[in-house]
Amino acid sequence: MNDPIKPSHYFPQDDSNIHCHHAQLAQMGTDYMIGYHWGNIIKYVWRWQRKNGVEDLKKAGEHLRMLIELVKGLEEG
């Protein structure tokens, strides 16, 4: 069964080992990805009580994890 928090369609489907978010970062840049993750955090927290409950909170948490990873990488240089 596909994990709704880390769905398989974002992961490499071949030998490239390139995750969808890494491709987005390479194409669009850091500022875009910060906004992307931040926007998704807001979206999932906003709707969790009306749509998917805890699943949406987990999705928000996953985007927060990725945002922290991205910002931490910037701070470390």
mmCIF file of the N, C-alpha and C atoms, coordinates in Angstrom:
data_MODEL
# 
_entry.id   MODEL 
# 
loop_
_atom_site.group_PDB 
_atom_site.id 
_atom_site.type_symbol 
_atom_site.label_atom_id 
_atom_site.label_alt_id 
_atom_site.label_comp_id 
_atom_site.label_asym_id 
_atom_site.label_entity_id 
_atom_site.label_seq_id 
_atom_site.pdbx_PDB_ins_code 
_atom_site.Cartn_x 
_atom_site.Cartn_y 
_atom_site.Cartn_z 
_atom_site.occupancy 
_atom_site.B_iso_or_equiv 
_atom_site.pdbx_formal_charge 
_atom_site.auth_seq_id 
_atom_site.auth_comp_id 
_atom_site.auth_asym_id 
_atom_site.auth_atom_id 
_atom_site.pdbx_PDB_model_num 
ATOM 1   N N  . MET A 1 1  ? 0.840   -1.191 0.000   1.00 0.00 ? 1  MET A N  1 
ATOM 2   C CA . MET A 1 1  ? 0.000   0.000  0.000   1.00 0.00 ? 1  MET A CA 1 
ATOM 3   C C  . MET A 1 1  ? 0.880   1.248  0.000   1.00 0.00 ? 1  MET A C  1 
ATOM 4   N N  . ASN A 1 2  ? 0.455   2.233  -0.721  1.00 0.00 ? 2  ASN A N  1 
ATOM 5   C CA . ASN A 1 2  ? 1.197   3.484  -0.840  1.00 0.00 ? 2  ASN A CA 1 
ATOM 6   C C  . ASN A 1 2  ? 1.071   4.308  0.448   1.00 0.00 ? 2  ASN A C  1 
ATOM 7   N N  . ASP A 1 3  ? 2.186   4.850  0.912   1.00 0.00 ? 3  ASP A N  1 
ATOM 8   C CA . ASP A 1 3  ? 2.209   5.688  2.113   1.00 0.00 ? 3  ASP A CA 1 
ATOM 9   C C  . ASP A 1 3  ? 1.671   7.072  1.755   1.00 0.00 ? 3  ASP A C  1 
ATOM 10  N N  . PRO A 1 4  ? 0.566   7.525  2.372   1.00 0.00 ? 4  PRO A N  1 
ATOM 11  C CA . PRO A 1 4  ? 0.013   8.839  2.024   1.00 0.00 ? 4  PRO A CA 1 
ATOM 12  C C  . PRO A 1 4  ? 0.894   10.010 2.475   1.00 0.00 ? 4  PRO A C  1 
ATOM 13  N N  . ILE A 1 5  ? 1.827   9.775  3.396   1.00 0.00 ? 5  ILE A N  1 
ATOM 14  C CA . ILE A 1 5  ? 2.711   10.832 3.866   1.00 0.00 ? 5  ILE A CA 1 
ATOM 15  C C  . ILE A 1 5  ? 3.940   10.947 2.965   1.00 0.00 ? 5  ILE A C  1 
ATOM 16  N N  . LYS A 1 6  ? 4.425   9.828  2.483   1.00 0.00 ? 6  LYS A N  1 
ATOM 17  C CA . LYS A 1 6  ? 5.576   9.796  1.570   1.00 0.00 ? 6  LYS A CA 1 
ATOM 18  C C  . LYS A 1 6  ? 5.198   8.930  0.365   1.00 0.00 ? 6  LYS A C  1 
ATOM 19  N N  . PRO A 1 7  ? 4.318   9.440  -0.505  1.00 0.00 ? 7  PRO A N  1 
ATOM 20  C CA . PRO A 1 7  ? 3.823   8.623  -1.611  1.00 0.00 ? 7  PRO A CA 1 
ATOM 21  C C  . PRO A 1 7  ? 4.929   8.241  -2.600  1.00 0.00 ? 7  PRO A C  1 
ATOM 22  N N  . SER A 1 8  ? 4.828   7.043  -3.112  1.00 0.00 ? 8  SER A N  1 
ATOM 23  C CA . SER A 1 8  ? 5.867   6.502  -3.993  1.00 0.00 ? 8  SER A CA 1 
ATOM 24  C C  . SER A 1 8  ? 6.025   7.289  -5.290  1.00 0.00 ? 8  SER A C  1 
ATOM 25  N N  . HIS A 1 9  ? 4.995   8.013  -5.721  1.00 0.00 ? 9  HIS A N  1 
ATOM 26  C CA . HIS A 1 9  ? 5.110   8.732  -6.989  1.00 0.00 ? 9  HIS A CA 1 
ATOM 27  C C  . HIS A 1 9  ? 6.078   9.913  -6.928  1.00 0.00 ? 9  HIS A C  1 
ATOM 28  N N  . TYR A 1 10 ? 6.541   10.300 -5.733  1.00 0.00 ? 10 TYR A N  1 
ATOM 29  C CA . TYR A 1 10 ? 7.546   11.363 -5.611  1.00 0.00 ? 10 TYR A CA 1 
ATOM 30  C C  . TYR A 1 10 ? 8.967   10.808 -5.623  1.00 0.00 ? 10 TYR A C  1 
ATOM 31  N N  . PHE A 1 11 ? 9.105   9.500  -5.471  1.00 0.00 ? 11 PHE A N  1 
ATOM 32  C CA . PHE A 1 11 ? 10.413  8.869  -5.401  1.00 0.00 ? 11 PHE A CA 1 
ATOM 33  C C  . PHE A 1 11 ? 10.842  8.371  -6.782  1.00 0.00 ? 11 PHE A C  1 
ATOM 34  N N  . PRO A 1 12 ? 12.138  8.134  -6.964  1.00 0.00 ? 12 PRO A N  1 
ATOM 35  C CA . PRO A 1 12 ? 12.639  7.703  -8.273  1.00 0.00 ? 12 PRO A CA 1 
ATOM 36  C C  . PRO A 1 12 ? 11.937  6.443  -8.773  1.00 0.00 ? 12 PRO A C  1 
ATOM 37  N N  . GLN A 1 13 ? 11.631  6.455  -10.043 1.00 0.00 ? 13 GLN A N  1 
ATOM 38  C CA . GLN A 1 13 ? 11.009  5.302  -10.678 1.00 0.00 ? 13 GLN A CA 1 
ATOM 39  C C  . GLN A 1 13 ? 12.018  4.556  -11.552 1.00 0.00 ? 13 GLN A C  1 
ATOM 40  N N  . ASP A 1 14 ? 13.278  5.012  -11.485 1.00 0.00 ? 14 ASP A N  1 
ATOM 41  C CA . ASP A 1 14 ? 14.335  4.416  -12.295 1.00 0.00 ? 14 ASP A CA 1 
ATOM 42  C C  . ASP A 1 14 ? 15.636  4.421  -11.493 1.00 0.00 ? 14 ASP A C  1 
ATOM 43  N N  . ASP A 1 15 ? 16.765  4.331  -12.153 1.00 0.00 ? 15 ASP A N  1 
ATOM 44  C CA . ASP A 1 15 ? 18.068  4.283  -11.484 1.00 0.00 ? 15 ASP A CA 1 
ATOM 45  C C  . ASP A 1 15 ? 18.609  5.662  -11.121 1.00 0.00 ? 15 ASP A C  1 
ATOM 46  N N  . SER A 1 16 ? 17.877  6.720  -11.411 1.00 0.00 ? 16 SER A N  1 
ATOM 47  C CA . SER A 1 16 ? 18.395  8.083  -11.237 1.00 0.00 ? 16 SER A CA 1 
ATOM 48  C C  . SER A 1 16 ? 18.611  8.466  -9.777  1.00 0.00 ? 16 SER A C  1 
ATOM 49  N N  . ASN A 1 17 ? 17.820  7.882  -8.867  1.00 0.00 ? 17 ASN A N  1 
ATOM 50  C CA . ASN A 1 17 ? 17.882  8.216  -7.440  1.00 0.00 ? 17 ASN A CA 1 
ATOM 51  C C  . ASN A 1 17 ? 17.506  9.681  -7.181  1.00 0.00 ? 17 ASN A C  1 
ATOM 52  N N  . ILE A 1 18 ? 16.737  10.274 -8.088  1.00 0.00 ? 18 ILE A N  1 
ATOM 53  C CA . ILE A 1 18 ? 16.311  11.674 -7.954  1.00 0.00 ? 18 ILE A CA 1 
ATOM 54  C C  . ILE A 1 18 ? 14.884  11.717 -7.438  1.00 0.00 ? 18 ILE A C  1 
ATOM 55  N N  . HIS A 1 19 ? 14.713  12.337 -6.270  1.00 0.00 ? 19 HIS A N  1 
ATOM 56  C CA . HIS A 1 19 ? 13.397  12.546 -5.674  1.00 0.00 ? 19 HIS A CA 1 
ATOM 57  C C  . HIS A 1 19 ? 12.776  13.780 -6.331  1.00 0.00 ? 19 HIS A C  1 
ATOM 58  N N  . CYS A 1 20 ? 11.475  13.799 -6.461  1.00 0.00 ? 20 CYS A N  1 
ATOM 59  C CA . CYS A 1 20 ? 10.773  14.922 -7.088  1.00 0.00 ? 20 CYS A CA 1 
ATOM 60  C C  . CYS A 1 20 ? 11.173  16.263 -6.466  1.00 0.00 ? 20 CYS A C  1 
ATOM 61  N N  . HIS A 1 21 ? 11.267  16.328 -5.129  1.00 0.00 ? 21 HIS A N  1 
ATOM 62  C CA . HIS A 1 21 ? 11.601  17.596 -4.479  1.00 0.00 ? 21 HIS A CA 1 
ATOM 63  C C  . HIS A 1 21 ? 13.032  18.043 -4.787  1.00 0.00 ? 21 HIS A C  1 
ATOM 64  N N  . HIS A 1 22 ? 13.935  17.092 -5.014  1.00 0.00 ? 22 HIS A N  1 
ATOM 65  C CA . HIS A 1 22 ? 15.302  17.464 -5.408  1.00 0.00 ? 22 HIS A CA 1 
ATOM 66  C C  . HIS A 1 22 ? 15.304  18.061 -6.820  1.00 0.00 ? 22 HIS A C  1 
ATOM 67  N N  . ALA A 1 23 ? 14.494  17.503 -7.689  1.00 0.00 ? 23 ALA A N  1 
ATOM 68  C CA . ALA A 1 23 ? 14.378  18.052 -9.045  1.00 0.00 ? 23 ALA A CA 1 
ATOM 69  C C  . ALA A 1 23 ? 13.770  19.448 -9.006  1.00 0.00 ? 23 ALA A C  1 
ATOM 70  N N  . GLN A 1 24 ? 12.752  19.640 -8.144  1.00 0.00 ? 24 GLN A N  1 
ATOM 71  C CA . GLN A 1 24 ? 12.151  20.973 -7.996  1.00 0.00 ? 24 GLN A CA 1 
ATOM 72  C C  . GLN A 1 24 ? 13.188  21.977 -7.498  1.00 0.00 ? 24 GLN A C  1 
ATOM 73  N N  . LEU A 1 25 ? 13.963  21.594 -6.512  1.00 0.00 ? 25 LEU A N  1 
ATOM 74  C CA . LEU A 1 25 ? 14.985  22.476 -5.961  1.00 0.00 ? 25 LEU A CA 1 
ATOM 75  C C  . LEU A 1 25 ? 16.004  22.847 -7.029  1.00 0.00 ? 25 LEU A C  1 
ATOM 76  N N  . ALA A 1 26 ? 16.439  21.878 -7.799  1.00 0.00 ? 26 ALA A N  1 
ATOM 77  C CA . ALA A 1 26 ? 17.423  22.138 -8.855  1.00 0.00 ? 26 ALA A CA 1 
ATOM 78  C C  . ALA A 1 26 ? 16.867  23.076 -9.926  1.00 0.00 ? 26 ALA A C  1 
ATOM 79  N N  . GLN A 1 27 ? 15.610  22.939 -10.255 1.00 0.00 ? 27 GLN A N  1 
ATOM 80  C CA . GLN A 1 27 ? 14.999  23.748 -11.303 1.00 0.00 ? 27 GLN A CA 1 
ATOM 81  C C  . GLN A 1 27 ? 14.557  25.130 -10.834 1.00 0.00 ? 27 GLN A C  1 
ATOM 82  N N  . MET A 1 28 ? 14.041  25.213 -9.609  1.00 0.00 ? 28 MET A N  1 
ATOM 83  C CA . MET A 1 28 ? 13.379  26.431 -9.154  1.00 0.00 ? 28 MET A CA 1 
ATOM 84  C C  . MET A 1 28 ? 14.161  27.218 -8.108  1.00 0.00 ? 28 MET A C  1 
ATOM 85  N N  . GLY A 1 29 ? 15.057  26.567 -7.399  1.00 0.00 ? 29 GLY A N  1 
ATOM 86  C CA . GLY A 1 29 ? 15.871  27.263 -6.417  1.00 0.00 ? 29 GLY A CA 1 
ATOM 87  C C  . GLY A 1 29 ? 15.326  27.189 -5.000  1.00 0.00 ? 29 GLY A C  1 
ATOM 88  N N  . THR A 1 30 ? 16.173  27.620 -4.087  1.00 0.00 ? 30 THR A N  1 
ATOM 89  C CA . THR A 1 30 ? 15.899  27.517 -2.662  1.00 0.00 ? 30 THR A CA 1 
ATOM 90  C C  . THR A 1 30 ? 14.703  28.349 -2.225  1.00 0.00 ? 30 THR A C  1 
ATOM 91  N N  . ASP A 1 31 ? 14.612  29.589 -2.685  1.00 0.00 ? 31 ASP A N  1 
ATOM 92  C CA . ASP A 1 31 ? 13.495  30.442 -2.265  1.00 0.00 ? 31 ASP A CA 1 
ATOM 93  C C  . ASP A 1 31 ? 12.151  29.823 -2.627  1.00 0.00 ? 31 ASP A C  1 
ATOM 94  N N  . TYR A 1 32 ? 12.068  29.253 -3.822  1.00 0.00 ? 32 TYR A N  1 
ATOM 95  C CA . TYR A 1 32 ? 10.836  28.583 -4.235  1.00 0.00 ? 32 TYR A CA 1 
ATOM 96  C C  . TYR A 1 32 ? 10.517  27.429 -3.296  1.00 0.00 ? 32 TYR A C  1 
ATOM 97  N N  . MET A 1 33 ? 11.521  26.599 -2.989  1.00 0.00 ? 33 MET A N  1 
ATOM 98  C CA . MET A 1 33 ? 11.267  25.424 -2.162  1.00 0.00 ? 33 MET A CA 1 
ATOM 99  C C  . MET A 1 33 ? 10.896  25.806 -0.734  1.00 0.00 ? 33 MET A C  1 
ATOM 100 N N  . ILE A 1 34 ? 11.483  26.873 -0.217  1.00 0.00 ? 34 ILE A N  1 
ATOM 101 C CA . ILE A 1 34 ? 11.082  27.344 1.110   1.00 0.00 ? 34 ILE A CA 1 
ATOM 102 C C  . ILE A 1 34 ? 9.605   27.724 1.080   1.00 0.00 ? 34 ILE A C  1 
ATOM 103 N N  . GLY A 1 35 ? 9.200   28.484 0.076   1.00 0.00 ? 35 GLY A N  1 
ATOM 104 C CA . GLY A 1 35 ? 7.797   28.877 -0.065  1.00 0.00 ? 35 GLY A CA 1 
ATOM 105 C C  . GLY A 1 35 ? 6.883   27.685 -0.288  1.00 0.00 ? 35 GLY A C  1 
ATOM 106 N N  . TYR A 1 36 ? 7.345   26.712 -1.068  1.00 0.00 ? 36 TYR A N  1 
ATOM 107 C CA . TYR A 1 36 ? 6.562   25.507 -1.356  1.00 0.00 ? 36 TYR A CA 1 
ATOM 108 C C  . TYR A 1 36 ? 6.269   24.734 -0.069  1.00 0.00 ? 36 TYR A C  1 
ATOM 109 N N  . HIS A 1 37 ? 7.302   24.482 0.710   1.00 0.00 ? 37 HIS A N  1 
ATOM 110 C CA . HIS A 1 37 ? 7.107   23.733 1.955   1.00 0.00 ? 37 HIS A CA 1 
ATOM 111 C C  . HIS A 1 37 ? 6.277   24.531 2.956   1.00 0.00 ? 37 HIS A C  1 
ATOM 112 N N  . TRP A 1 38 ? 6.567   25.802 3.077   1.00 0.00 ? 38 TRP A N  1 
ATOM 113 C CA . TRP A 1 38 ? 5.831   26.664 4.009   1.00 0.00 ? 38 TRP A CA 1 
ATOM 114 C C  . TRP A 1 38 ? 4.341   26.684 3.631   1.00 0.00 ? 38 TRP A C  1 
ATOM 115 N N  . GLY A 1 39 ? 4.064   26.861 2.349   1.00 0.00 ? 39 GLY A N  1 
ATOM 116 C CA . GLY A 1 39 ? 2.675   26.874 1.879   1.00 0.00 ? 39 GLY A CA 1 
ATOM 117 C C  . GLY A 1 39 ? 1.963   25.564 2.157   1.00 0.00 ? 39 GLY A C  1 
ATOM 118 N N  . ASN A 1 40 ? 2.647   24.445 1.958   1.00 0.00 ? 40 ASN A N  1 
ATOM 119 C CA . ASN A 1 40 ? 2.026   23.149 2.226   1.00 0.00 ? 40 ASN A CA 1 
ATOM 120 C C  . ASN A 1 40 ? 1.792   22.931 3.714   1.00 0.00 ? 40 ASN A C  1 
ATOM 121 N N  . ILE A 1 41 ? 2.707   23.411 4.559   1.00 0.00 ? 41 ILE A N  1 
ATOM 122 C CA . ILE A 1 41 ? 2.493   23.318 6.002   1.00 0.00 ? 41 ILE A CA 1 
ATOM 123 C C  . ILE A 1 41 ? 1.209   24.048 6.378   1.00 0.00 ? 41 ILE A C  1 
ATOM 124 N N  . ILE A 1 42 ? 1.065   25.265 5.883   1.00 0.00 ? 42 ILE A N  1 
ATOM 125 C CA . ILE A 1 42 ? -0.139  26.062 6.172   1.00 0.00 ? 42 ILE A CA 1 
ATOM 126 C C  . ILE A 1 42 ? -1.385  25.341 5.666   1.00 0.00 ? 42 ILE A C  1 
ATOM 127 N N  . LYS A 1 43 ? -1.330  24.838 4.430   1.00 0.00 ? 43 LYS A N  1 
ATOM 128 C CA . LYS A 1 43 ? -2.482  24.157 3.830   1.00 0.00 ? 43 LYS A CA 1 
ATOM 129 C C  . LYS A 1 43 ? -2.926  22.961 4.658   1.00 0.00 ? 43 LYS A C  1 
ATOM 130 N N  . TYR A 1 44 ? -1.998  22.099 5.029   1.00 0.00 ? 44 TYR A N  1 
ATOM 131 C CA . TYR A 1 44 ? -2.371  20.887 5.749   1.00 0.00 ? 44 TYR A CA 1 
ATOM 132 C C  . TYR A 1 44 ? -2.849  21.172 7.163   1.00 0.00 ? 44 TYR A C  1 
ATOM 133 N N  . VAL A 1 45 ? -2.228  22.143 7.837   1.00 0.00 ? 45 VAL A N  1 
ATOM 134 C CA . VAL A 1 45 ? -2.693  22.506 9.179   1.00 0.00 ? 45 VAL A CA 1 
ATOM 135 C C  . VAL A 1 45 ? -4.067  23.162 9.100   1.00 0.00 ? 45 VAL A C  1 
ATOM 136 N N  . TRP A 1 46 ? -4.279  23.954 8.068   1.00 0.00 ? 46 TRP A N  1 
ATOM 137 C CA . TRP A 1 46 ? -5.546  24.661 7.885   1.00 0.00 ? 46 TRP A CA 1 
ATOM 138 C C  . TRP A 1 46 ? -6.719  23.691 7.742   1.00 0.00 ? 46 TRP A C  1 
ATOM 139 N N  . ARG A 1 47 ? -6.517  22.631 6.973   1.00 0.00 ? 47 ARG A N  1 
ATOM 140 C CA . ARG A 1 47 ? -7.643  21.770 6.596   1.00 0.00 ? 47 ARG A CA 1 
ATOM 141 C C  . ARG A 1 47 ? -7.777  20.485 7.405   1.00 0.00 ? 47 ARG A C  1 
ATOM 142 N N  . TRP A 1 48 ? -6.852  20.187 8.297   1.00 0.00 ? 48 TRP A N  1 
ATOM 143 C CA . TRP A 1 48 ? -6.818  18.866 8.926   1.00 0.00 ? 48 TRP A CA 1 
ATOM 144 C C  . TRP A 1 48 ? -8.128  18.472 9.591   1.00 0.00 ? 48 TRP A C  1 
ATOM 145 N N  . GLN A 1 49 ? -8.818  19.415 10.216  1.00 0.00 ? 49 GLN A N  1 
ATOM 146 C CA . GLN A 1 49 ? -10.067 19.074 10.911  1.00 0.00 ? 49 GLN A CA 1 
ATOM 147 C C  . GLN A 1 49 ? -11.228 18.826 9.954   1.00 0.00 ? 49 GLN A C  1 
ATOM 148 N N  . ARG A 1 50 ? -11.141 19.334 8.743   1.00 0.00 ? 50 ARG A N  1 
ATOM 149 C CA . ARG A 1 50 ? -12.241 19.211 7.787   1.00 0.00 ? 50 ARG A CA 1 
ATOM 150 C C  . ARG A 1 50 ? -11.989 18.169 6.701   1.00 0.00 ? 50 ARG A C  1 
ATOM 151 N N  . LYS A 1 51 ? -10.742 17.678 6.591   1.00 0.00 ? 51 LYS A N  1 
ATOM 152 C CA . LYS A 1 51 ? -10.484 16.771 5.492   1.00 0.00 ? 51 LYS A CA 1 
ATOM 153 C C  . LYS A 1 51 ? -9.918  15.427 5.953   1.00 0.00 ? 51 LYS A C  1 
ATOM 154 N N  . ASN A 1 52 ? -8.629  15.360 6.201   1.00 0.00 ? 52 ASN A N  1 
ATOM 155 C CA . ASN A 1 52 ? -8.007  14.061 6.442   1.00 0.00 ? 52 ASN A CA 1 
ATOM 156 C C  . ASN A 1 52 ? -7.487  13.854 7.856   1.00 0.00 ? 52 ASN A C  1 
ATOM 157 N N  . GLY A 1 53 ? -7.854  14.715 8.790   1.00 0.00 ? 53 GLY A N  1 
ATOM 158 C CA . GLY A 1 53 ? -7.474  14.520 10.190  1.00 0.00 ? 53 GLY A CA 1 
ATOM 159 C C  . GLY A 1 53 ? -5.971  14.412 10.405  1.00 0.00 ? 53 GLY A C  1 
ATOM 160 N N  . VAL A 1 54 ? -5.588  13.409 11.173  1.00 0.00 ? 54 VAL A N  1 
ATOM 161 C CA . VAL A 1 54 ? -4.190  13.218 11.558  1.00 0.00 ? 54 VAL A CA 1 
ATOM 162 C C  . VAL A 1 54 ? -3.286  13.043 10.334  1.00 0.00 ? 54 VAL A C  1 
ATOM 163 N N  . GLU A 1 55 ? -3.798  12.444 9.285   1.00 0.00 ? 55 GLU A N  1 
ATOM 164 C CA . GLU A 1 55 ? -2.994  12.278 8.059   1.00 0.00 ? 55 GLU A CA 1 
ATOM 165 C C  . GLU A 1 55 ? -2.495  13.634 7.558   1.00 0.00 ? 55 GLU A C  1 
ATOM 166 N N  . ASP A 1 56 ? -3.359  14.647 7.556   1.00 0.00 ? 56 ASP A N  1 
ATOM 167 C CA . ASP A 1 56 ? -2.931  15.977 7.119   1.00 0.00 ? 56 ASP A CA 1 
ATOM 168 C C  . ASP A 1 56 ? -1.911  16.580 8.078   1.00 0.00 ? 56 ASP A C  1 
ATOM 169 N N  . LEU A 1 57 ? -2.043  16.326 9.375   1.00 0.00 ? 57 LEU A N  1 
ATOM 170 C CA . LEU A 1 57 ? -1.045  16.813 10.330  1.00 0.00 ? 57 LEU A CA 1 
ATOM 171 C C  . LEU A 1 57 ? 0.304   16.140 10.079  1.00 0.00 ? 57 LEU A C  1 
ATOM 172 N N  . LYS A 1 58 ? 0.277   14.861 9.722   1.00 0.00 ? 58 LYS A N  1 
ATOM 173 C CA . LYS A 1 58 ? 1.519   14.159 9.390   1.00 0.00 ? 58 LYS A CA 1 
ATOM 174 C C  . LYS A 1 58 ? 2.146   14.729 8.117   1.00 0.00 ? 58 LYS A C  1 
ATOM 175 N N  . LYS A 1 59 ? 1.307   15.062 7.150   1.00 0.00 ? 59 LYS A N  1 
ATOM 176 C CA . LYS A 1 59 ? 1.820   15.669 5.918   1.00 0.00 ? 59 LYS A CA 1 
ATOM 177 C C  . LYS A 1 59 ? 2.447   17.028 6.226   1.00 0.00 ? 59 LYS A C  1 
ATOM 178 N N  . ALA A 1 60 ? 1.802   17.814 7.079   1.00 0.00 ? 60 ALA A N  1 
ATOM 179 C CA . ALA A 1 60 ? 2.371   19.096 7.501   1.00 0.00 ? 60 ALA A CA 1 
ATOM 180 C C  . ALA A 1 60 ? 3.710   18.863 8.177   1.00 0.00 ? 60 ALA A C  1 
ATOM 181 N N  . GLY A 1 61 ? 3.773   17.852 9.020   1.00 0.00 ? 61 GLY A N  1 
ATOM 182 C CA . GLY A 1 61 ? 5.015   17.513 9.703   1.00 0.00 ? 61 GLY A CA 1 
ATOM 183 C C  . GLY A 1 61 ? 6.118   17.111 8.744   1.00 0.00 ? 61 GLY A C  1 
ATOM 184 N N  . GLU A 1 62 ? 5.769   16.377 7.701   1.00 0.00 ? 62 GLU A N  1 
ATOM 185 C CA . GLU A 1 62 ? 6.763   15.976 6.702   1.00 0.00 ? 62 GLU A CA 1 
ATOM 186 C C  . GLU A 1 62 ? 7.296   17.194 5.959   1.00 0.00 ? 62 GLU A C  1 
ATOM 187 N N  . HIS A 1 63 ? 6.421   18.128 5.615   1.00 0.00 ? 63 HIS A N  1 
ATOM 188 C CA . HIS A 1 63 ? 6.888   19.354 4.950   1.00 0.00 ? 63 HIS A CA 1 
ATOM 189 C C  . HIS A 1 63 ? 7.720   20.206 5.905   1.00 0.00 ? 63 HIS A C  1 
ATOM 190 N N  . LEU A 1 64 ? 7.370   20.213 7.178   1.00 0.00 ? 64 LEU A N  1 
ATOM 191 C CA . LEU A 1 64 ? 8.174   20.931 8.162   1.00 0.00 ? 64 LEU A CA 1 
ATOM 192 C C  . LEU A 1 64 ? 9.560   20.291 8.275   1.00 0.00 ? 64 LEU A C  1 
ATOM 193 N N  . ARG A 1 65 ? 9.611   18.970 8.283   1.00 0.00 ? 65 ARG A N  1 
ATOM 194 C CA . ARG A 1 65 ? 10.898  18.264 8.320   1.00 0.00 ? 65 ARG A CA 1 
ATOM 195 C C  . ARG A 1 65 ? 11.765  18.645 7.117   1.00 0.00 ? 65 ARG A C  1 
ATOM 196 N N  . MET A 1 66 ? 11.161  18.662 5.939   1.00 0.00 ? 66 MET A N  1 
ATOM 197 C CA . MET A 1 66 ? 11.912  19.018 4.729   1.00 0.00 ? 66 MET A CA 1 
ATOM 198 C C  . MET A 1 66 ? 12.341  20.483 4.753   1.00 0.00 ? 66 MET A C  1 
ATOM 199 N N  . LEU A 1 67 ? 11.488  21.366 5.264   1.00 0.00 ? 67 LEU A N  1 
ATOM 200 C CA . LEU A 1 67 ? 11.837  22.781 5.380   1.00 0.00 ? 67 LEU A CA 1 
ATOM 201 C C  . LEU A 1 67 ? 13.015  22.960 6.335   1.00 0.00 ? 67 LEU A C  1 
ATOM 202 N N  . ILE A 1 68 ? 12.981  22.283 7.470   1.00 0.00 ? 68 ILE A N  1 
ATOM 203 C CA . ILE A 1 68 ? 14.084  22.361 8.427   1.00 0.00 ? 68 ILE A CA 1 
ATOM 204 C C  . ILE A 1 68 ? 15.380  21.869 7.782   1.00 0.00 ? 68 ILE A C  1 
ATOM 205 N N  . GLU A 1 69 ? 15.306  20.759 7.073   1.00 0.00 ? 69 GLU A N  1 
ATOM 206 C CA . GLU A 1 69 ? 16.477  20.207 6.389   1.00 0.00 ? 69 GLU A CA 1 
ATOM 207 C C  . GLU A 1 69 ? 17.052  21.213 5.391   1.00 0.00 ? 69 GLU A C  1 
ATOM 208 N N  . LEU A 1 70 ? 16.180  21.860 4.635   1.00 0.00 ? 70 LEU A N  1 
ATOM 209 C CA . LEU A 1 70 ? 16.608  22.845 3.639   1.00 0.00 ? 70 LEU A CA 1 
ATOM 210 C C  . LEU A 1 70 ? 17.253  24.049 4.303   1.00 0.00 ? 70 LEU A C  1 
ATOM 211 N N  . VAL A 1 71 ? 16.625  24.608 5.310   1.00 0.00 ? 71 VAL A N  1 
ATOM 212 C CA . VAL A 1 71 ? 17.145  25.798 5.993   1.00 0.00 ? 71 VAL A CA 1 
ATOM 213 C C  . VAL A 1 71 ? 18.438  25.472 6.730   1.00 0.00 ? 71 VAL A C  1 
ATOM 214 N N  . LYS A 1 72 ? 18.485  24.319 7.347   1.00 0.00 ? 72 LYS A N  1 
ATOM 215 C CA . LYS A 1 72 ? 19.692  23.876 8.043   1.00 0.00 ? 72 LYS A CA 1 
ATOM 216 C C  . LYS A 1 72 ? 20.864  23.792 7.067   1.00 0.00 ? 72 LYS A C  1 
ATOM 217 N N  . GLY A 1 73 ? 20.605  23.262 5.881   1.00 0.00 ? 73 GLY A N  1 
ATOM 218 C CA . GLY A 1 73 ? 21.641  23.187 4.852   1.00 0.00 ? 73 GLY A CA 1 
ATOM 219 C C  . GLY A 1 73 ? 22.140  24.564 4.445   1.00 0.00 ? 73 GLY A C  1 
ATOM 220 N N  . LEU A 1 74 ? 21.249  25.535 4.372   1.00 0.00 ? 74 LEU A N  1 
ATOM 221 C CA . LEU A 1 74 ? 21.646  26.906 4.038   1.00 0.00 ? 74 LEU A CA 1 
ATOM 222 C C  . LEU A 1 74 ? 22.518  27.505 5.130   1.00 0.00 ? 74 LEU A C  1 
ATOM 223 N N  . GLU A 1 75 ? 22.142  27.259 6.383   1.00 0.00 ? 75 GLU A N  1 
ATOM 224 C CA . GLU A 1 75 ? 22.880  27.806 7.505   1.00 0.00 ? 75 GLU A CA 1 
ATOM 225 C C  . GLU A 1 75 ? 24.262  27.183 7.624   1.00 0.00 ? 75 GLU A C  1 
ATOM 226 N N  . GLU A 1 76 ? 24.387  25.930 7.261   1.00 0.00 ? 76 GLU A N  1 
ATOM 227 C CA . GLU A 1 76 ? 25.670  25.228 7.342   1.00 0.00 ? 76 GLU A CA 1 
ATOM 228 C C  . GLU A 1 76 ? 26.576  25.567 6.173   1.00 0.00 ? 76 GLU A C  1 
ATOM 229 N N  . GLY A 1 77 ? 25.987  26.172 5.133   1.00 0.00 ? 77 GLY A N  1 
ATOM 230 C CA . GLY A 1 77 ? 26.749  26.610 3.978   1.00 0.00 ? 77 GLY A CA 1 
ATOM 231 C C  . GLY A 1 77 ? 26.945  25.544 2.995   1.00 0.00 ? 77 GLY A C  1 
# 
